[in-house]
Amino acid sequence: MNLALRIDSPVGASEPMLRVFESQRDTALRWRQSSAEERVVRIRKLRDAVQAAADDIRRAAAADFRKPEVEVNLTELFTVISEANMAMRRLRRWMKPTRAGFTPLMAGTQGRIEYQPRGRCLIISPWNYPVNLTFCPLVLALAAGNTAILKPSEMTPNLSAVMQKIIDQTFAPDEVALFQGDAEASKTLLDLPFDHIFFTGAPALGKVVMTAAAKNLTSVTLELGGKSPTIIDASADLKTAVQNICWSKFMNNGQTCIAPDHLFVHESVADSFVELAKARLAEVFGADDEARFRSPDLARIVNDRHTARVKRLLDDACAKGARIVAGGDVREGERYIAPTLLEQVPDTAAVMQEEIFGPLLPIIRFRELDEVVDRINAGEKPLALYLWTRDRARARQILDRTSSGGACVNNTVVHALHPLLPFGGVNHSGIGSTHGEFGFRSFSHARAVTDTRIGLTQLFYPPYTPRVKSLIRLVMRWFA
């Protein structure tokens, strides 16, 4: 088998994929015994290759959807480099077996948990943060001692081409390979019996991945999405909240899975909040339509289809009675939709039913907190929940009464930047976690190992004499 095979894009046929998949089998078996030092070498190679390609990544992101350089640096390059650096610093600690506790019945037997590589892994990544959401999981897969096949989205072809070059120049295909292509390429890969699948994308596609994985009983990590709500109560620091939300919502032009999807604002501060938000948008992106359109700090919608989808959400909301209080400018040919604030949005509007994934921000006024909690609990569990309040008891109450993948009090999205916290969803918004040690665990099998020096179980061997029966009754009484 030619392990020097280069995988040029796009690939639609299954034969090259199968050939690479089979070539990774022996590597995965060999890497099962790899040391921390060997794994660190692989991670460092990837990190250095990403750093060397930084300018190419910035140019590709601008070409794909005019992503601002600062956002590329923060959300693509920094995330991968910091994930790699953390893994290299802490990997030996992560790999160290964990001693199990002692119980009287296990006297004479030592127990420990060893973390084994899962084997051959498939990483399917989306288009909104392609470098981050492809290479961060790859760092963790390598840290855990796995091989990997990567399938980035076809919607950002320039970034996919840069990632292809990085992988081709850094790894042999029997170690790490990248395939480009459309949904058919993903389907072909999902038919293969991988040892683990790490998927980031929409919940509907997550169900497709999980169904495919079930055919081979493959374990999965699903990083999905959902309608992440934000609550702003009467005690909130409105100025700080507005500045933070205008950053996290309209970064990448709203195309972020953990962006605030909609706001619940207490009626006593709603007017002030709206005025502050309008002023902030004017300050940051421009005071009129032309200024905002020319702003270098606004990315574009990724393609024509998604532009039309977000426009449909806006048109539907307005047709059903919603009021635009800021923004609303749409230029489909330019894949441009302005940061838009909406009020009086009815629950029947599609923008209140679907994950927005664009620069539309519905503002819902509320009087009683219970009604907000009830609305959140009536929907699918979101990927994130955000709460702005100075009342710590109220914050604790809301956290206790709701469920979400992650949560922030008096901030948004930073839980996803915290390297020592798990990042992931719950039920509809995801399965499993990533980041740091939590991602290492996702790509590892926790193997229970016992080492017996004195085996007490022999006391319970048949024949089941009266003495054995009496001993078992004694054990059940005192040690169960």
N, C-alpha and C positions, 0 to 999 in steps of 0.2 A: 504494500500500500504506500502511495506517495504522500508522506506526511508534510511535504513542502507545498502541498496544494494551496493555491490562493483562491479565495472565494470572492469572485468579482460580482458586482451588483448589476441589475437585480437578478435574483435566482428564483425561478418558479418551479423547476423540476425537483423531484424528491431524491433522485439518485445522488447528487452532491451532498445533500443534507444527510442522507443515510450513511454515506461513506465517511463523513466527518464524525457523525454520531458514533459509528462503530469504532473509529480510530481513537475516540476518547475513552473507550472502555478500559484498555490496558493502562492508560495514563491515570485514570481515576483509581484503579486498583493499586498502582504504584504510589500515587500521592496519598493513599490512605495512611501510609507510614511516614509521611513527610514531617519534618521538624518545624518548629516555629521559625528558625532561621531561614529555611528554604522557602517557606510561605512569605516571609517578609521580603525576600528578594523579588518574588513575583509582584507583590503589591508595589514595591518601590519602582519597578520597571513601568508599571501602569501609571503611577503618579507622575513619574518623570516624563513619560510620553505625553500625558495630558498637559503638563506645564509647557513642554516644548511646542505643543500645537495650540497654545492659548490664542495667538493672533488668528490662526485659521478658524478656530471655534467662534471667535467674535465676529469675523467676517461672514461665516456661514449662518450664524444666528440673525445677523442683519439681513442677509439675503433671503432667508426663509420667511421671517415675519417681522423684520425691522426691530428686533429686540434691542433696547438700549444697552450700550457697553457696560454700564454700571450694573444693570440687572444680570447680564451674562457673568460678570465677575463674581457677583454675590451668590446667585442662585445656581450657577452651573460649575464654575471653576473652583470657587472657595469650598463648596460642599464636597466635591470629590476629593480635593487635596486634603481637607481637614478629616474626612472619613478615613482616607489612607493613612494619614499621620497617626490618628488615634489607634487604628488597627495595628500599626507597626509598633507603637509604644506599649500596647497592652496585650498583645496576642499571647505571649507566654502565660500571662495570668489567666486569660480566657481558656486556654487549652489545658490548664492544670486540672487533673481529676479532683472532684469534690468528694470529700469523705462523708459518708452517711453517718447518722447518729447510731447510738447503741441501744438495744433493747435486751432485756434479760433472756428472752427466748433465743436470741441470736448470739449468745455468749459463745466465744470460740470462732465466730465468723466476722470478718471485716467486710464492710460494704463500701462501694464508691461508685461515682458516676463518671464515666469517661465520655468525651465528646468526639464522636467519629464523623468524618466527612460523609455526607449523604451519597456523593458520587457524581454522576453526570447531571448538571443542572441546566434548565432552560430559563432565560430571563427575557421577558417580553415587556418592552417599555413604550410609553406614550410619546406624543409629540410636544407637549407643552414645556417640559424641561428635559430634553432628550439626553444630554450628557450626564446630568445629575442622576436621572432615574434609570440610566443604563449602567453607568460606571460605579455608582455607590453600591448597588447590589453586587456588582462584580467584585469589588474590593472585599466584601464580606464573604462571598462565595470562595474566593481565593484564600481568605483568612481561615476559613473552615476546612480547606484542603480539597476543594472540589474543582473539577473542570466545568466549563460553561459554554453554551451556545447562546448568542445574543440575537434578538430580533427587535430592532428599533422600528418606530413608525415610519411609514412611507410618506407621511405628510410633511416632514421636514427633510427633504432630500439632501440639501447641502450639509446639514449637520450629520446626517447618516453617512454621507461620503467621507467626512472628516473622521468619524468614529471608525469607519471601515479601515481607513489608512492607519489609524493608531493601533488597532488590533492586529492588522496584518504585519505591521512592522515590529510588534512587541511580542507576540506569541505565535507558536506553531499551531496549526489547526487542531492537532490532537490535544491541545491544552485549552485554548480559548478560540472560538471562531464567531464571526458575525455574518449573518445573512440579511440581505435586504429583500424587499418584495412587499406585495400587498397582503390582503387577508388570506389568500390561498397559501402563501408561504407560511403564515402562522398556523394555518390548519394542518399543513403537512408536518410541521414540527410537533404540533400537539398530538399527532397520532403516534409519535415515538415514545417508547417506555422510559422516559427520564426518571431519575431518582427524586427530583424536586423541581417544582415550577414556581418561579417568582414572577408574578404578573402585576403590573400597575396599569390601571385604566378604569373605564366606566363599569358600574355594577352589572349592567346587562352583559357586557363582554366577560366579566368575571364569572358569571354563571356558565358561559360557554367553556371557559377554561376549566372550571371545576368539573363540568360534565365530562370533558375530554380526559382529565386527570383520573376520574373515577374508573375509567375503562382499564387503566393500568395500576390502580390503587397507588397513584403517585401523590406524595404530600405536596401541599401548596401553601404559598404565602400570597394573599390577595390584598393589594393596596388599592382600594377603590375610591369612592367619593360620596356624594350626597349633598343635601342642602344644609350647610352649616349655618346655624342661626347665631345672631348676636343680640344680647339683651343689654339695654342701656337704661338703668333705673334713675330715679329722681335725684339720687345722691352722686351720680357719676361726675367725674371731671370731664366736662364736655369738650373743652379745647383739646386736651390730650387724646380723648377718644376719637375726635374728628381727624386729627392729624394721623393717628395710627391707622384708622380704618381707610382713609383715603389712600394711604400707602399700600396696605395689604390687599385691598379690594382691586385696585386698578393697576398694580404691578402685573406685568405681562398681559395688560389689558383685560384683567379679570379671568384669564385662562389658567387658573390655579385651583387644584382640588380642595385646598383648605382655605380658600378665600372666603370672607364673610359673604354668605349667599343672600341674606335678607336681615333687616334690622327690626327689632322690637324696641321702640323708644317710648318711655313713659310720657303720657300726654302733657304733664306739667313742664317738661323740658323740650318737647318735640319741636316747637317753633324755633327755639334758640338753637337746637341742634341743626335743623335744616339750614338756617341762615349761616351758621358757622361752616357747614359742609359746602354750601355754595361758594362762600368766600374762599375756602381752602382750595377748591377745584380751580377757581379763577387764578389764585396765587400760584399754584403749582403748574397747571397745564395751559393757562391762558384765559383771558377775560371774555373772548368771543369765539365763535365757531372757527374762524380762520386761524386764529392763534393756537387753538387747541389742535386743529388739524396739522399744523406745522410743528407742533411740539416735538422735540427730539426725545422726550421722556415717555412717549406712549408707543408701545408695540402695536402691531397690527393683528387682526384676526388671522388665524393660520391659513385659511383658504376661502374660496368663494362659498363653498357649501356651508361652512360654519358661520360665515358672515350672514348668509341668508337665514340660517337657523336663529341666530340672535335677533336679527331684524324681525323675524316672525314673532318671537316672544314679545318684542317691544310693540309691534303693531297690534297683536292680540290683546295685550294689556290695555293699550289706549282705546281700542274698540270697545272694551268692556268697562270703561270708566276711569282708568288710571290717569293720573295727571303727572306730566313731566315738570319737575321743578328745577332741573338743571340738565344741560346736555340735550340729548335727543338727536343730534346730527348724525346722519347715516350716509356714507358714500360707498356703495357696494363695490363699484369698480376699483376702489382703492383699498378694499377690505378694512375700511375704517368705520368704527362706531365710537362716538364720544363717550366719555364717562357720564353716566346718566343716573339721576336720582328720580325715583318714582314714588308718588304718594297715592293714597286712595285706591290701592290695587285690590281688586276683589279676589277672594280665595279661589274662584273658578278660573282665573286667568292662568294660562299655561306657565307663566313665569313663576307662579307660586306652586306649581306642581312638578316642574322639571328642574334638574340642576342647571343653573344658568350658564356657567362657564363663559362668561363674557362681562362687559363693563356696564351691566344694569344692576342697580341696587334699590330694591323695594324697601320702603320705610313704612312700618306698621305701628300705629300708635296704640298704646294699651293703658288701661286703668289699673287693673288688678294683676299681680304677678301670677296668680293661680291660672288665669286664662292662658298666659304665655306657656307655662309649664305644661298645661294640658295639650296645647297645640303641638308642642315639641314631642311629647310622648305619643301623640296620635299618629305621627309620621314614622318613617324609617329612622333607625338610629344613625345620626350624622357622623361624619368623620371628625368634626370638631365642633365645640361649643364655646362661644365667647361671651364674657360677662363683664360689664363695666359698672362698678359700684364702690362706694366707700364703706358700705356696711358689710363687715366680714361675716357676721352671722347670716345675713341674707345670701351671701355668696356660698357659704357652706350648705345652706338649705337647698339652693338651686342645684348644686353639684350632687347632693344626695338624692334629689328627686328626679334627676335626668340621667340618661346614658349616652355616651358619645365615645368615639375613639380616643380623643384627647380633649383638653379644655385649657383655656387661659382666663385668668382673672386680671382685668385691667391691662389687657394686651391682646393681640391676635397673632396667629401663625408662629410665634416664637417657640412653642413647644416642639415644632418640627425642626427647629434649628438647635435645640438643646442636645448635645451629643451624648449625654448620659441618661436620657429618657427614651423609653420605647416609643416608636411611632407606628401607628396602625389604626385600623378601624375596628368596628364591632358589628357582627352580622352583616347587614346590607352594605355597610361602608368598609368592610374588609375582614380578613382572617389572618391572624399572626401579626408579628411586629418586625420592625427593622431598626437600624441605627446601632452602631457600636456593638456591645456585647449581645444585645437583643437580636440583632441581625446575624451575628455569629451563631447564636443558638438556633435561629431559624434554618440556617444552612447546615446544621449539625444534627446528628442523632444522639440523644442522651442515652447511652448504653449503661444499664445496671450490671455491675460486676461484683461477685462475692468471692472471697478468698477464705476457705474454711481450714482451720487448724484442729478444732475439736468439734465434731459434728453431733449436736444434741438430737438431731432428727432421728437418729438410729433408735432412740428410746421409744419411738412411735411405730416402728416397723411391725408388720404382722409376724407371727400370729397374734391376734388381739386377745391376749390373755386378760384375766381380771386385773392384773397389775398394770398392764398397758391402759386399759379402760379407765382405771382409777387415776392414773397419771394424766390422761387427757382431760378428765373432769377437773382435776386440780389446776391444770394449765388454763382451761376455759374460765375458771372462777377467778384466778389471780392475775392472769396476763392478757386476757382478751381486751 
